[in-house]
Amino acid sequence: MVFCPYIELIFVSMNTRNRYRFFVTIFLLTAILSATGFSVVGQATAPVENWCSKPLRPGLENLKEIKTCKAWFKVYDVGHDTYAIDEPYNWEETIAYLILGKDKALLFDTGMGLDTISLVIKELTKLPIIVLNSHTHPDHIGGNNEFSDIFAMNTRYTRINAAKGYPHNDVKWEVSPASFCIASLPHEDTANYHIKPFKVAQFINEGFEIDLGGRTIKVIATPGHTPDAICLYDKQAGYLWCGDSFYEGPILLTGHGTDLRAYQQSINRMAQLAAKSTRVLPAHNLPIAKPILLIQAAKEFNQIVSGMKKGKPGENHTLIFDCNKFSYQIGERYLAQLRH
Ligand SMILES: [Zn+2]
């Protein structure tokens, strides 16, 4: 065991009684510090959420659950031959969607890659699968490499993320004890958790229409959260999939590639579509949101941009703008861009 030289000097000069007092003091100090959540290595640690005992998000109990071979995923029938594939045992609570047509199925996002989503998909449909991502953040592309027919937005941001994936260092916090319930994934090698690169079969652009056979899904470019963020619109069903651009929770505009001006245009465009929609289907927390909430989000965001709505300081140089059922957490450096 190596002591710091100064401590050693002090220690050697002490008599037995003082050495005893010294140990008792160190012991008590460590006990008090760790009881207050302060780790000996000096950084404050967030209270650990026990994802194993944490009840599922209220509202999920109202949905029709479909049992599959993988307990890590919760699958819900959200109507119109559409299934929500939820990962409620990780702090991200990421949701992917399987959208069935007569001839093909579209898998919108592939989750965190913490368990094998393709096995769940095989149980839900025998149709050929096209994969498309709401954006290429790690928690939405984790299972991409399990599939071969991957469509992707024709952006530089997408190409980089597809080519490199996300190494362990970029995503290790997703598998920290505070982030998920390891007991529900005993085989998970958290020390090597990473997001694998994937091969894109076809690059697409704004307005692209995916014909699934008796069902057409339109791709709408809605950059802002990332440069490659998209929404999907099914005019016939009145369904609007909005990725990370909106969900009931803290909407993050903090990461690399955030563009608030682009987000403002996108959220206003999404609000117009929401006015014609019966359901909004976000990529986190709850799979079904009322369209009125997305319309409210546009109003709130316009007030943030105009300066009418004030935020409160949040973690990591962000401001939090509370909007009741959801909030905006925005990087101060991006807000600064708005003001110039
Ligand atoms: Zn995201």
Residues whose N, C-alpha, C, O or C-beta is under 5 A from the ligand:
A	BS01	ZN	H137 D244
